[in-house]
């Protein structure tokens, strides 16, 4: 399983670099990024969301939360279960629908789902214009630590794909046990932040 997750992470980043020229509304620098959480997973999602919000409070000044509609934001964390066809359980929506509704340039599915469900979720409009991160394994506290460090680097001017590779160098055969298992579809390219960090 570890080898499969490692391969998926590698493939996700490689695909991202291949499409790094894509841009969403020409927005490669996000000034004062707005962070939001959409919990479609109930009580289990609320526990994860609280942990992630606490870890990211030093990066983002505010956090808007919803359990129904995707808030307008630049960075959206989604807690949801995906069905085998890629649609969101109890919703019928696709991940791309949430990205479009929120206007987010970065969408992170912060709850665990299977690689097969994520592959199915890329159908239709796909993830063009969005840096989409899909979590297979949070690996406990590694998830929050990784994204806190990633967004901190982005606040300092490093683009998302470069910061990602600094934290988890994409070397074939390397298993980053201290990082979450994810797929990174880099449809918005070299997005970076500009703004004053929280705190």
N, C-alpha and C positions, 0 to 999 in steps of 0.2 A: 504493500500500500504506500509506504514511504517513497519508493522509487516512482510509483505512478504519480503521486502528488508532486514530486520534484520535477517530473517530466512535464506535467501540466503547467506548473509555474514557469518553467523554461519556455515552453511553447507559447504561453500567453504573452510573455515579454517579447519574444522574438517577433510574434505577429504584431505586437504594438509598435516595435521599431520600424517594421515594414510599412506601416500606415501612418507614421508620425507626421507626414505632411498634411493630414486631415486637420481641419480647424472647425470649431463650432462658432459661427458668427464672427470669425476672425479673432476670438478671444484666447490669447495665449498667456496673457498676464491678468490675473484677477486681483483687483484692488479691494482690500478689506473683505475677504471672502466670507460669505454667509454660510453657516453650518446648520444643518437640520437633520432630524431623526424621524423616520417613518416606521412605526412598529405595527406590523400586520401579523405578528406572531403571538400576541397575547401576553400572559404572565411570563412565559419563558423569554420572550423577546425583551420584556421590560427589565429583567435582571441583567441581560447582556447590555442593553442600552445604557443603564445606569453606570455600569462599569466603564463603558467606552466614553461616556460623557465626562466622567470624573478624570479619566486619563487625558482627555483632549481639552480640558478647561484652561490649561496653560497655553494653548495654541489659539483657540477660537474664543473671542470675547463673549459671544452669546450662542445659544442653541435653541432653535425652535423645534417643538415636538408635535407629532400628530399620530393618531391611530386610525385615520381614515384617508385623508387626502395628502398627497405629496406637497409639502410646503415649498414656496418659492425660495430657492437657495442656489449656491454655487457648488457646495459639497453636501451630498445626501447619503446618509447611512440608512440602509433598509434592513429590517429584520422580518423575514418572511420565509415560508416553506414553498418550494417550487414543486410542481407536479411533474411527472415524467414528460409531459408535452411542453414543458418550459413555462407554462402559465403559473401565476401566483395562486396558491391555494386560497379558497374562499373569496377570491377577487375576480379571477378571469383575466386580469390585466397581465401584460408582459412587462419585463424590466424596462424595455425601451419606452413603454408608455409612461412609466414613472419618471424616467429621465426627461422626457418631453414635457410632461405636466409641471415638473419642478423647475425646468430651465437649468438644471445642474450640469456643470461641465465634468464633475467627478461624482460617480455613483459607486458606493461600496455596499455590496450585499454582505452584511456583517454577521449573518447567521449561516450555519453550515448547510450546504446542499450538495448533491452529487454532481460529478463532472458531466454525466449524461444529461441531467436536467438543465445545466447551464448551456450545454451545446444546443439543446432544443430551444432554449430561450433566445438564441441568437438569430432565429428565423425572422422572416418578415423584414422590418426596417433595420434590425440588427443594432449595432452600437456605434454607428457612424457619428462622429462629432462628440463622442463621450468617452472619457477614460473610465472604463467599467472594471471594477475589481470584484471578483466572485469568489467567495470563501468556501473551501472544501473542509479545512480543518483550522479552527482558531488556535489550537495548541495552547489552551489556557490563557495565561496572562501575556503570552507572546504577541497575541493579536493587538492588544491595546498599546503595548510598548512599541511595536513596529510602526503603527500608524501615527503615534505621537511623534516619533523620531522622523518619520517621512514628512509629515506636514510641517514640522519645525524646520527642516531643511528647505522646504518649499517657501516658507515665510522668509528665509534668508536669501532667496533668489535662485535656488537650484530647481531646475525643471523636474517634473514628476518622474519621467523615465530614468533620468540621470540619478536622482536621489534614491530611487528604488534599487538601481544597480549598485550604488554605493553601500546600501544596507544589506543587500542580498546579491552579491556578484553572480552573474549568470554563467557559471562555469559548468559544463556538462559533467554529470555524475556527482555534483556537490549537493549534499542534503543540509539545508539550513534549519537545524533543529530548533533554533531560537527564533524562527520566523513562522508566521502562519502559512498554511498551505492554501495558495490562491491561484486563480487565473487572472491575468491582467490583460485586458483588451484595450489597447491604447489608441482609441479612435479620435481623441482630441489632440494628441501629440504632446509637444513640449510645454505643457501648462505649468506656470509658476505663480506664486502669490506675491503681492505687494501690500504691505500693511503692518501695523503695529500689533505684535502679539498680545494676547490677553495677559493680565497681571502686570 
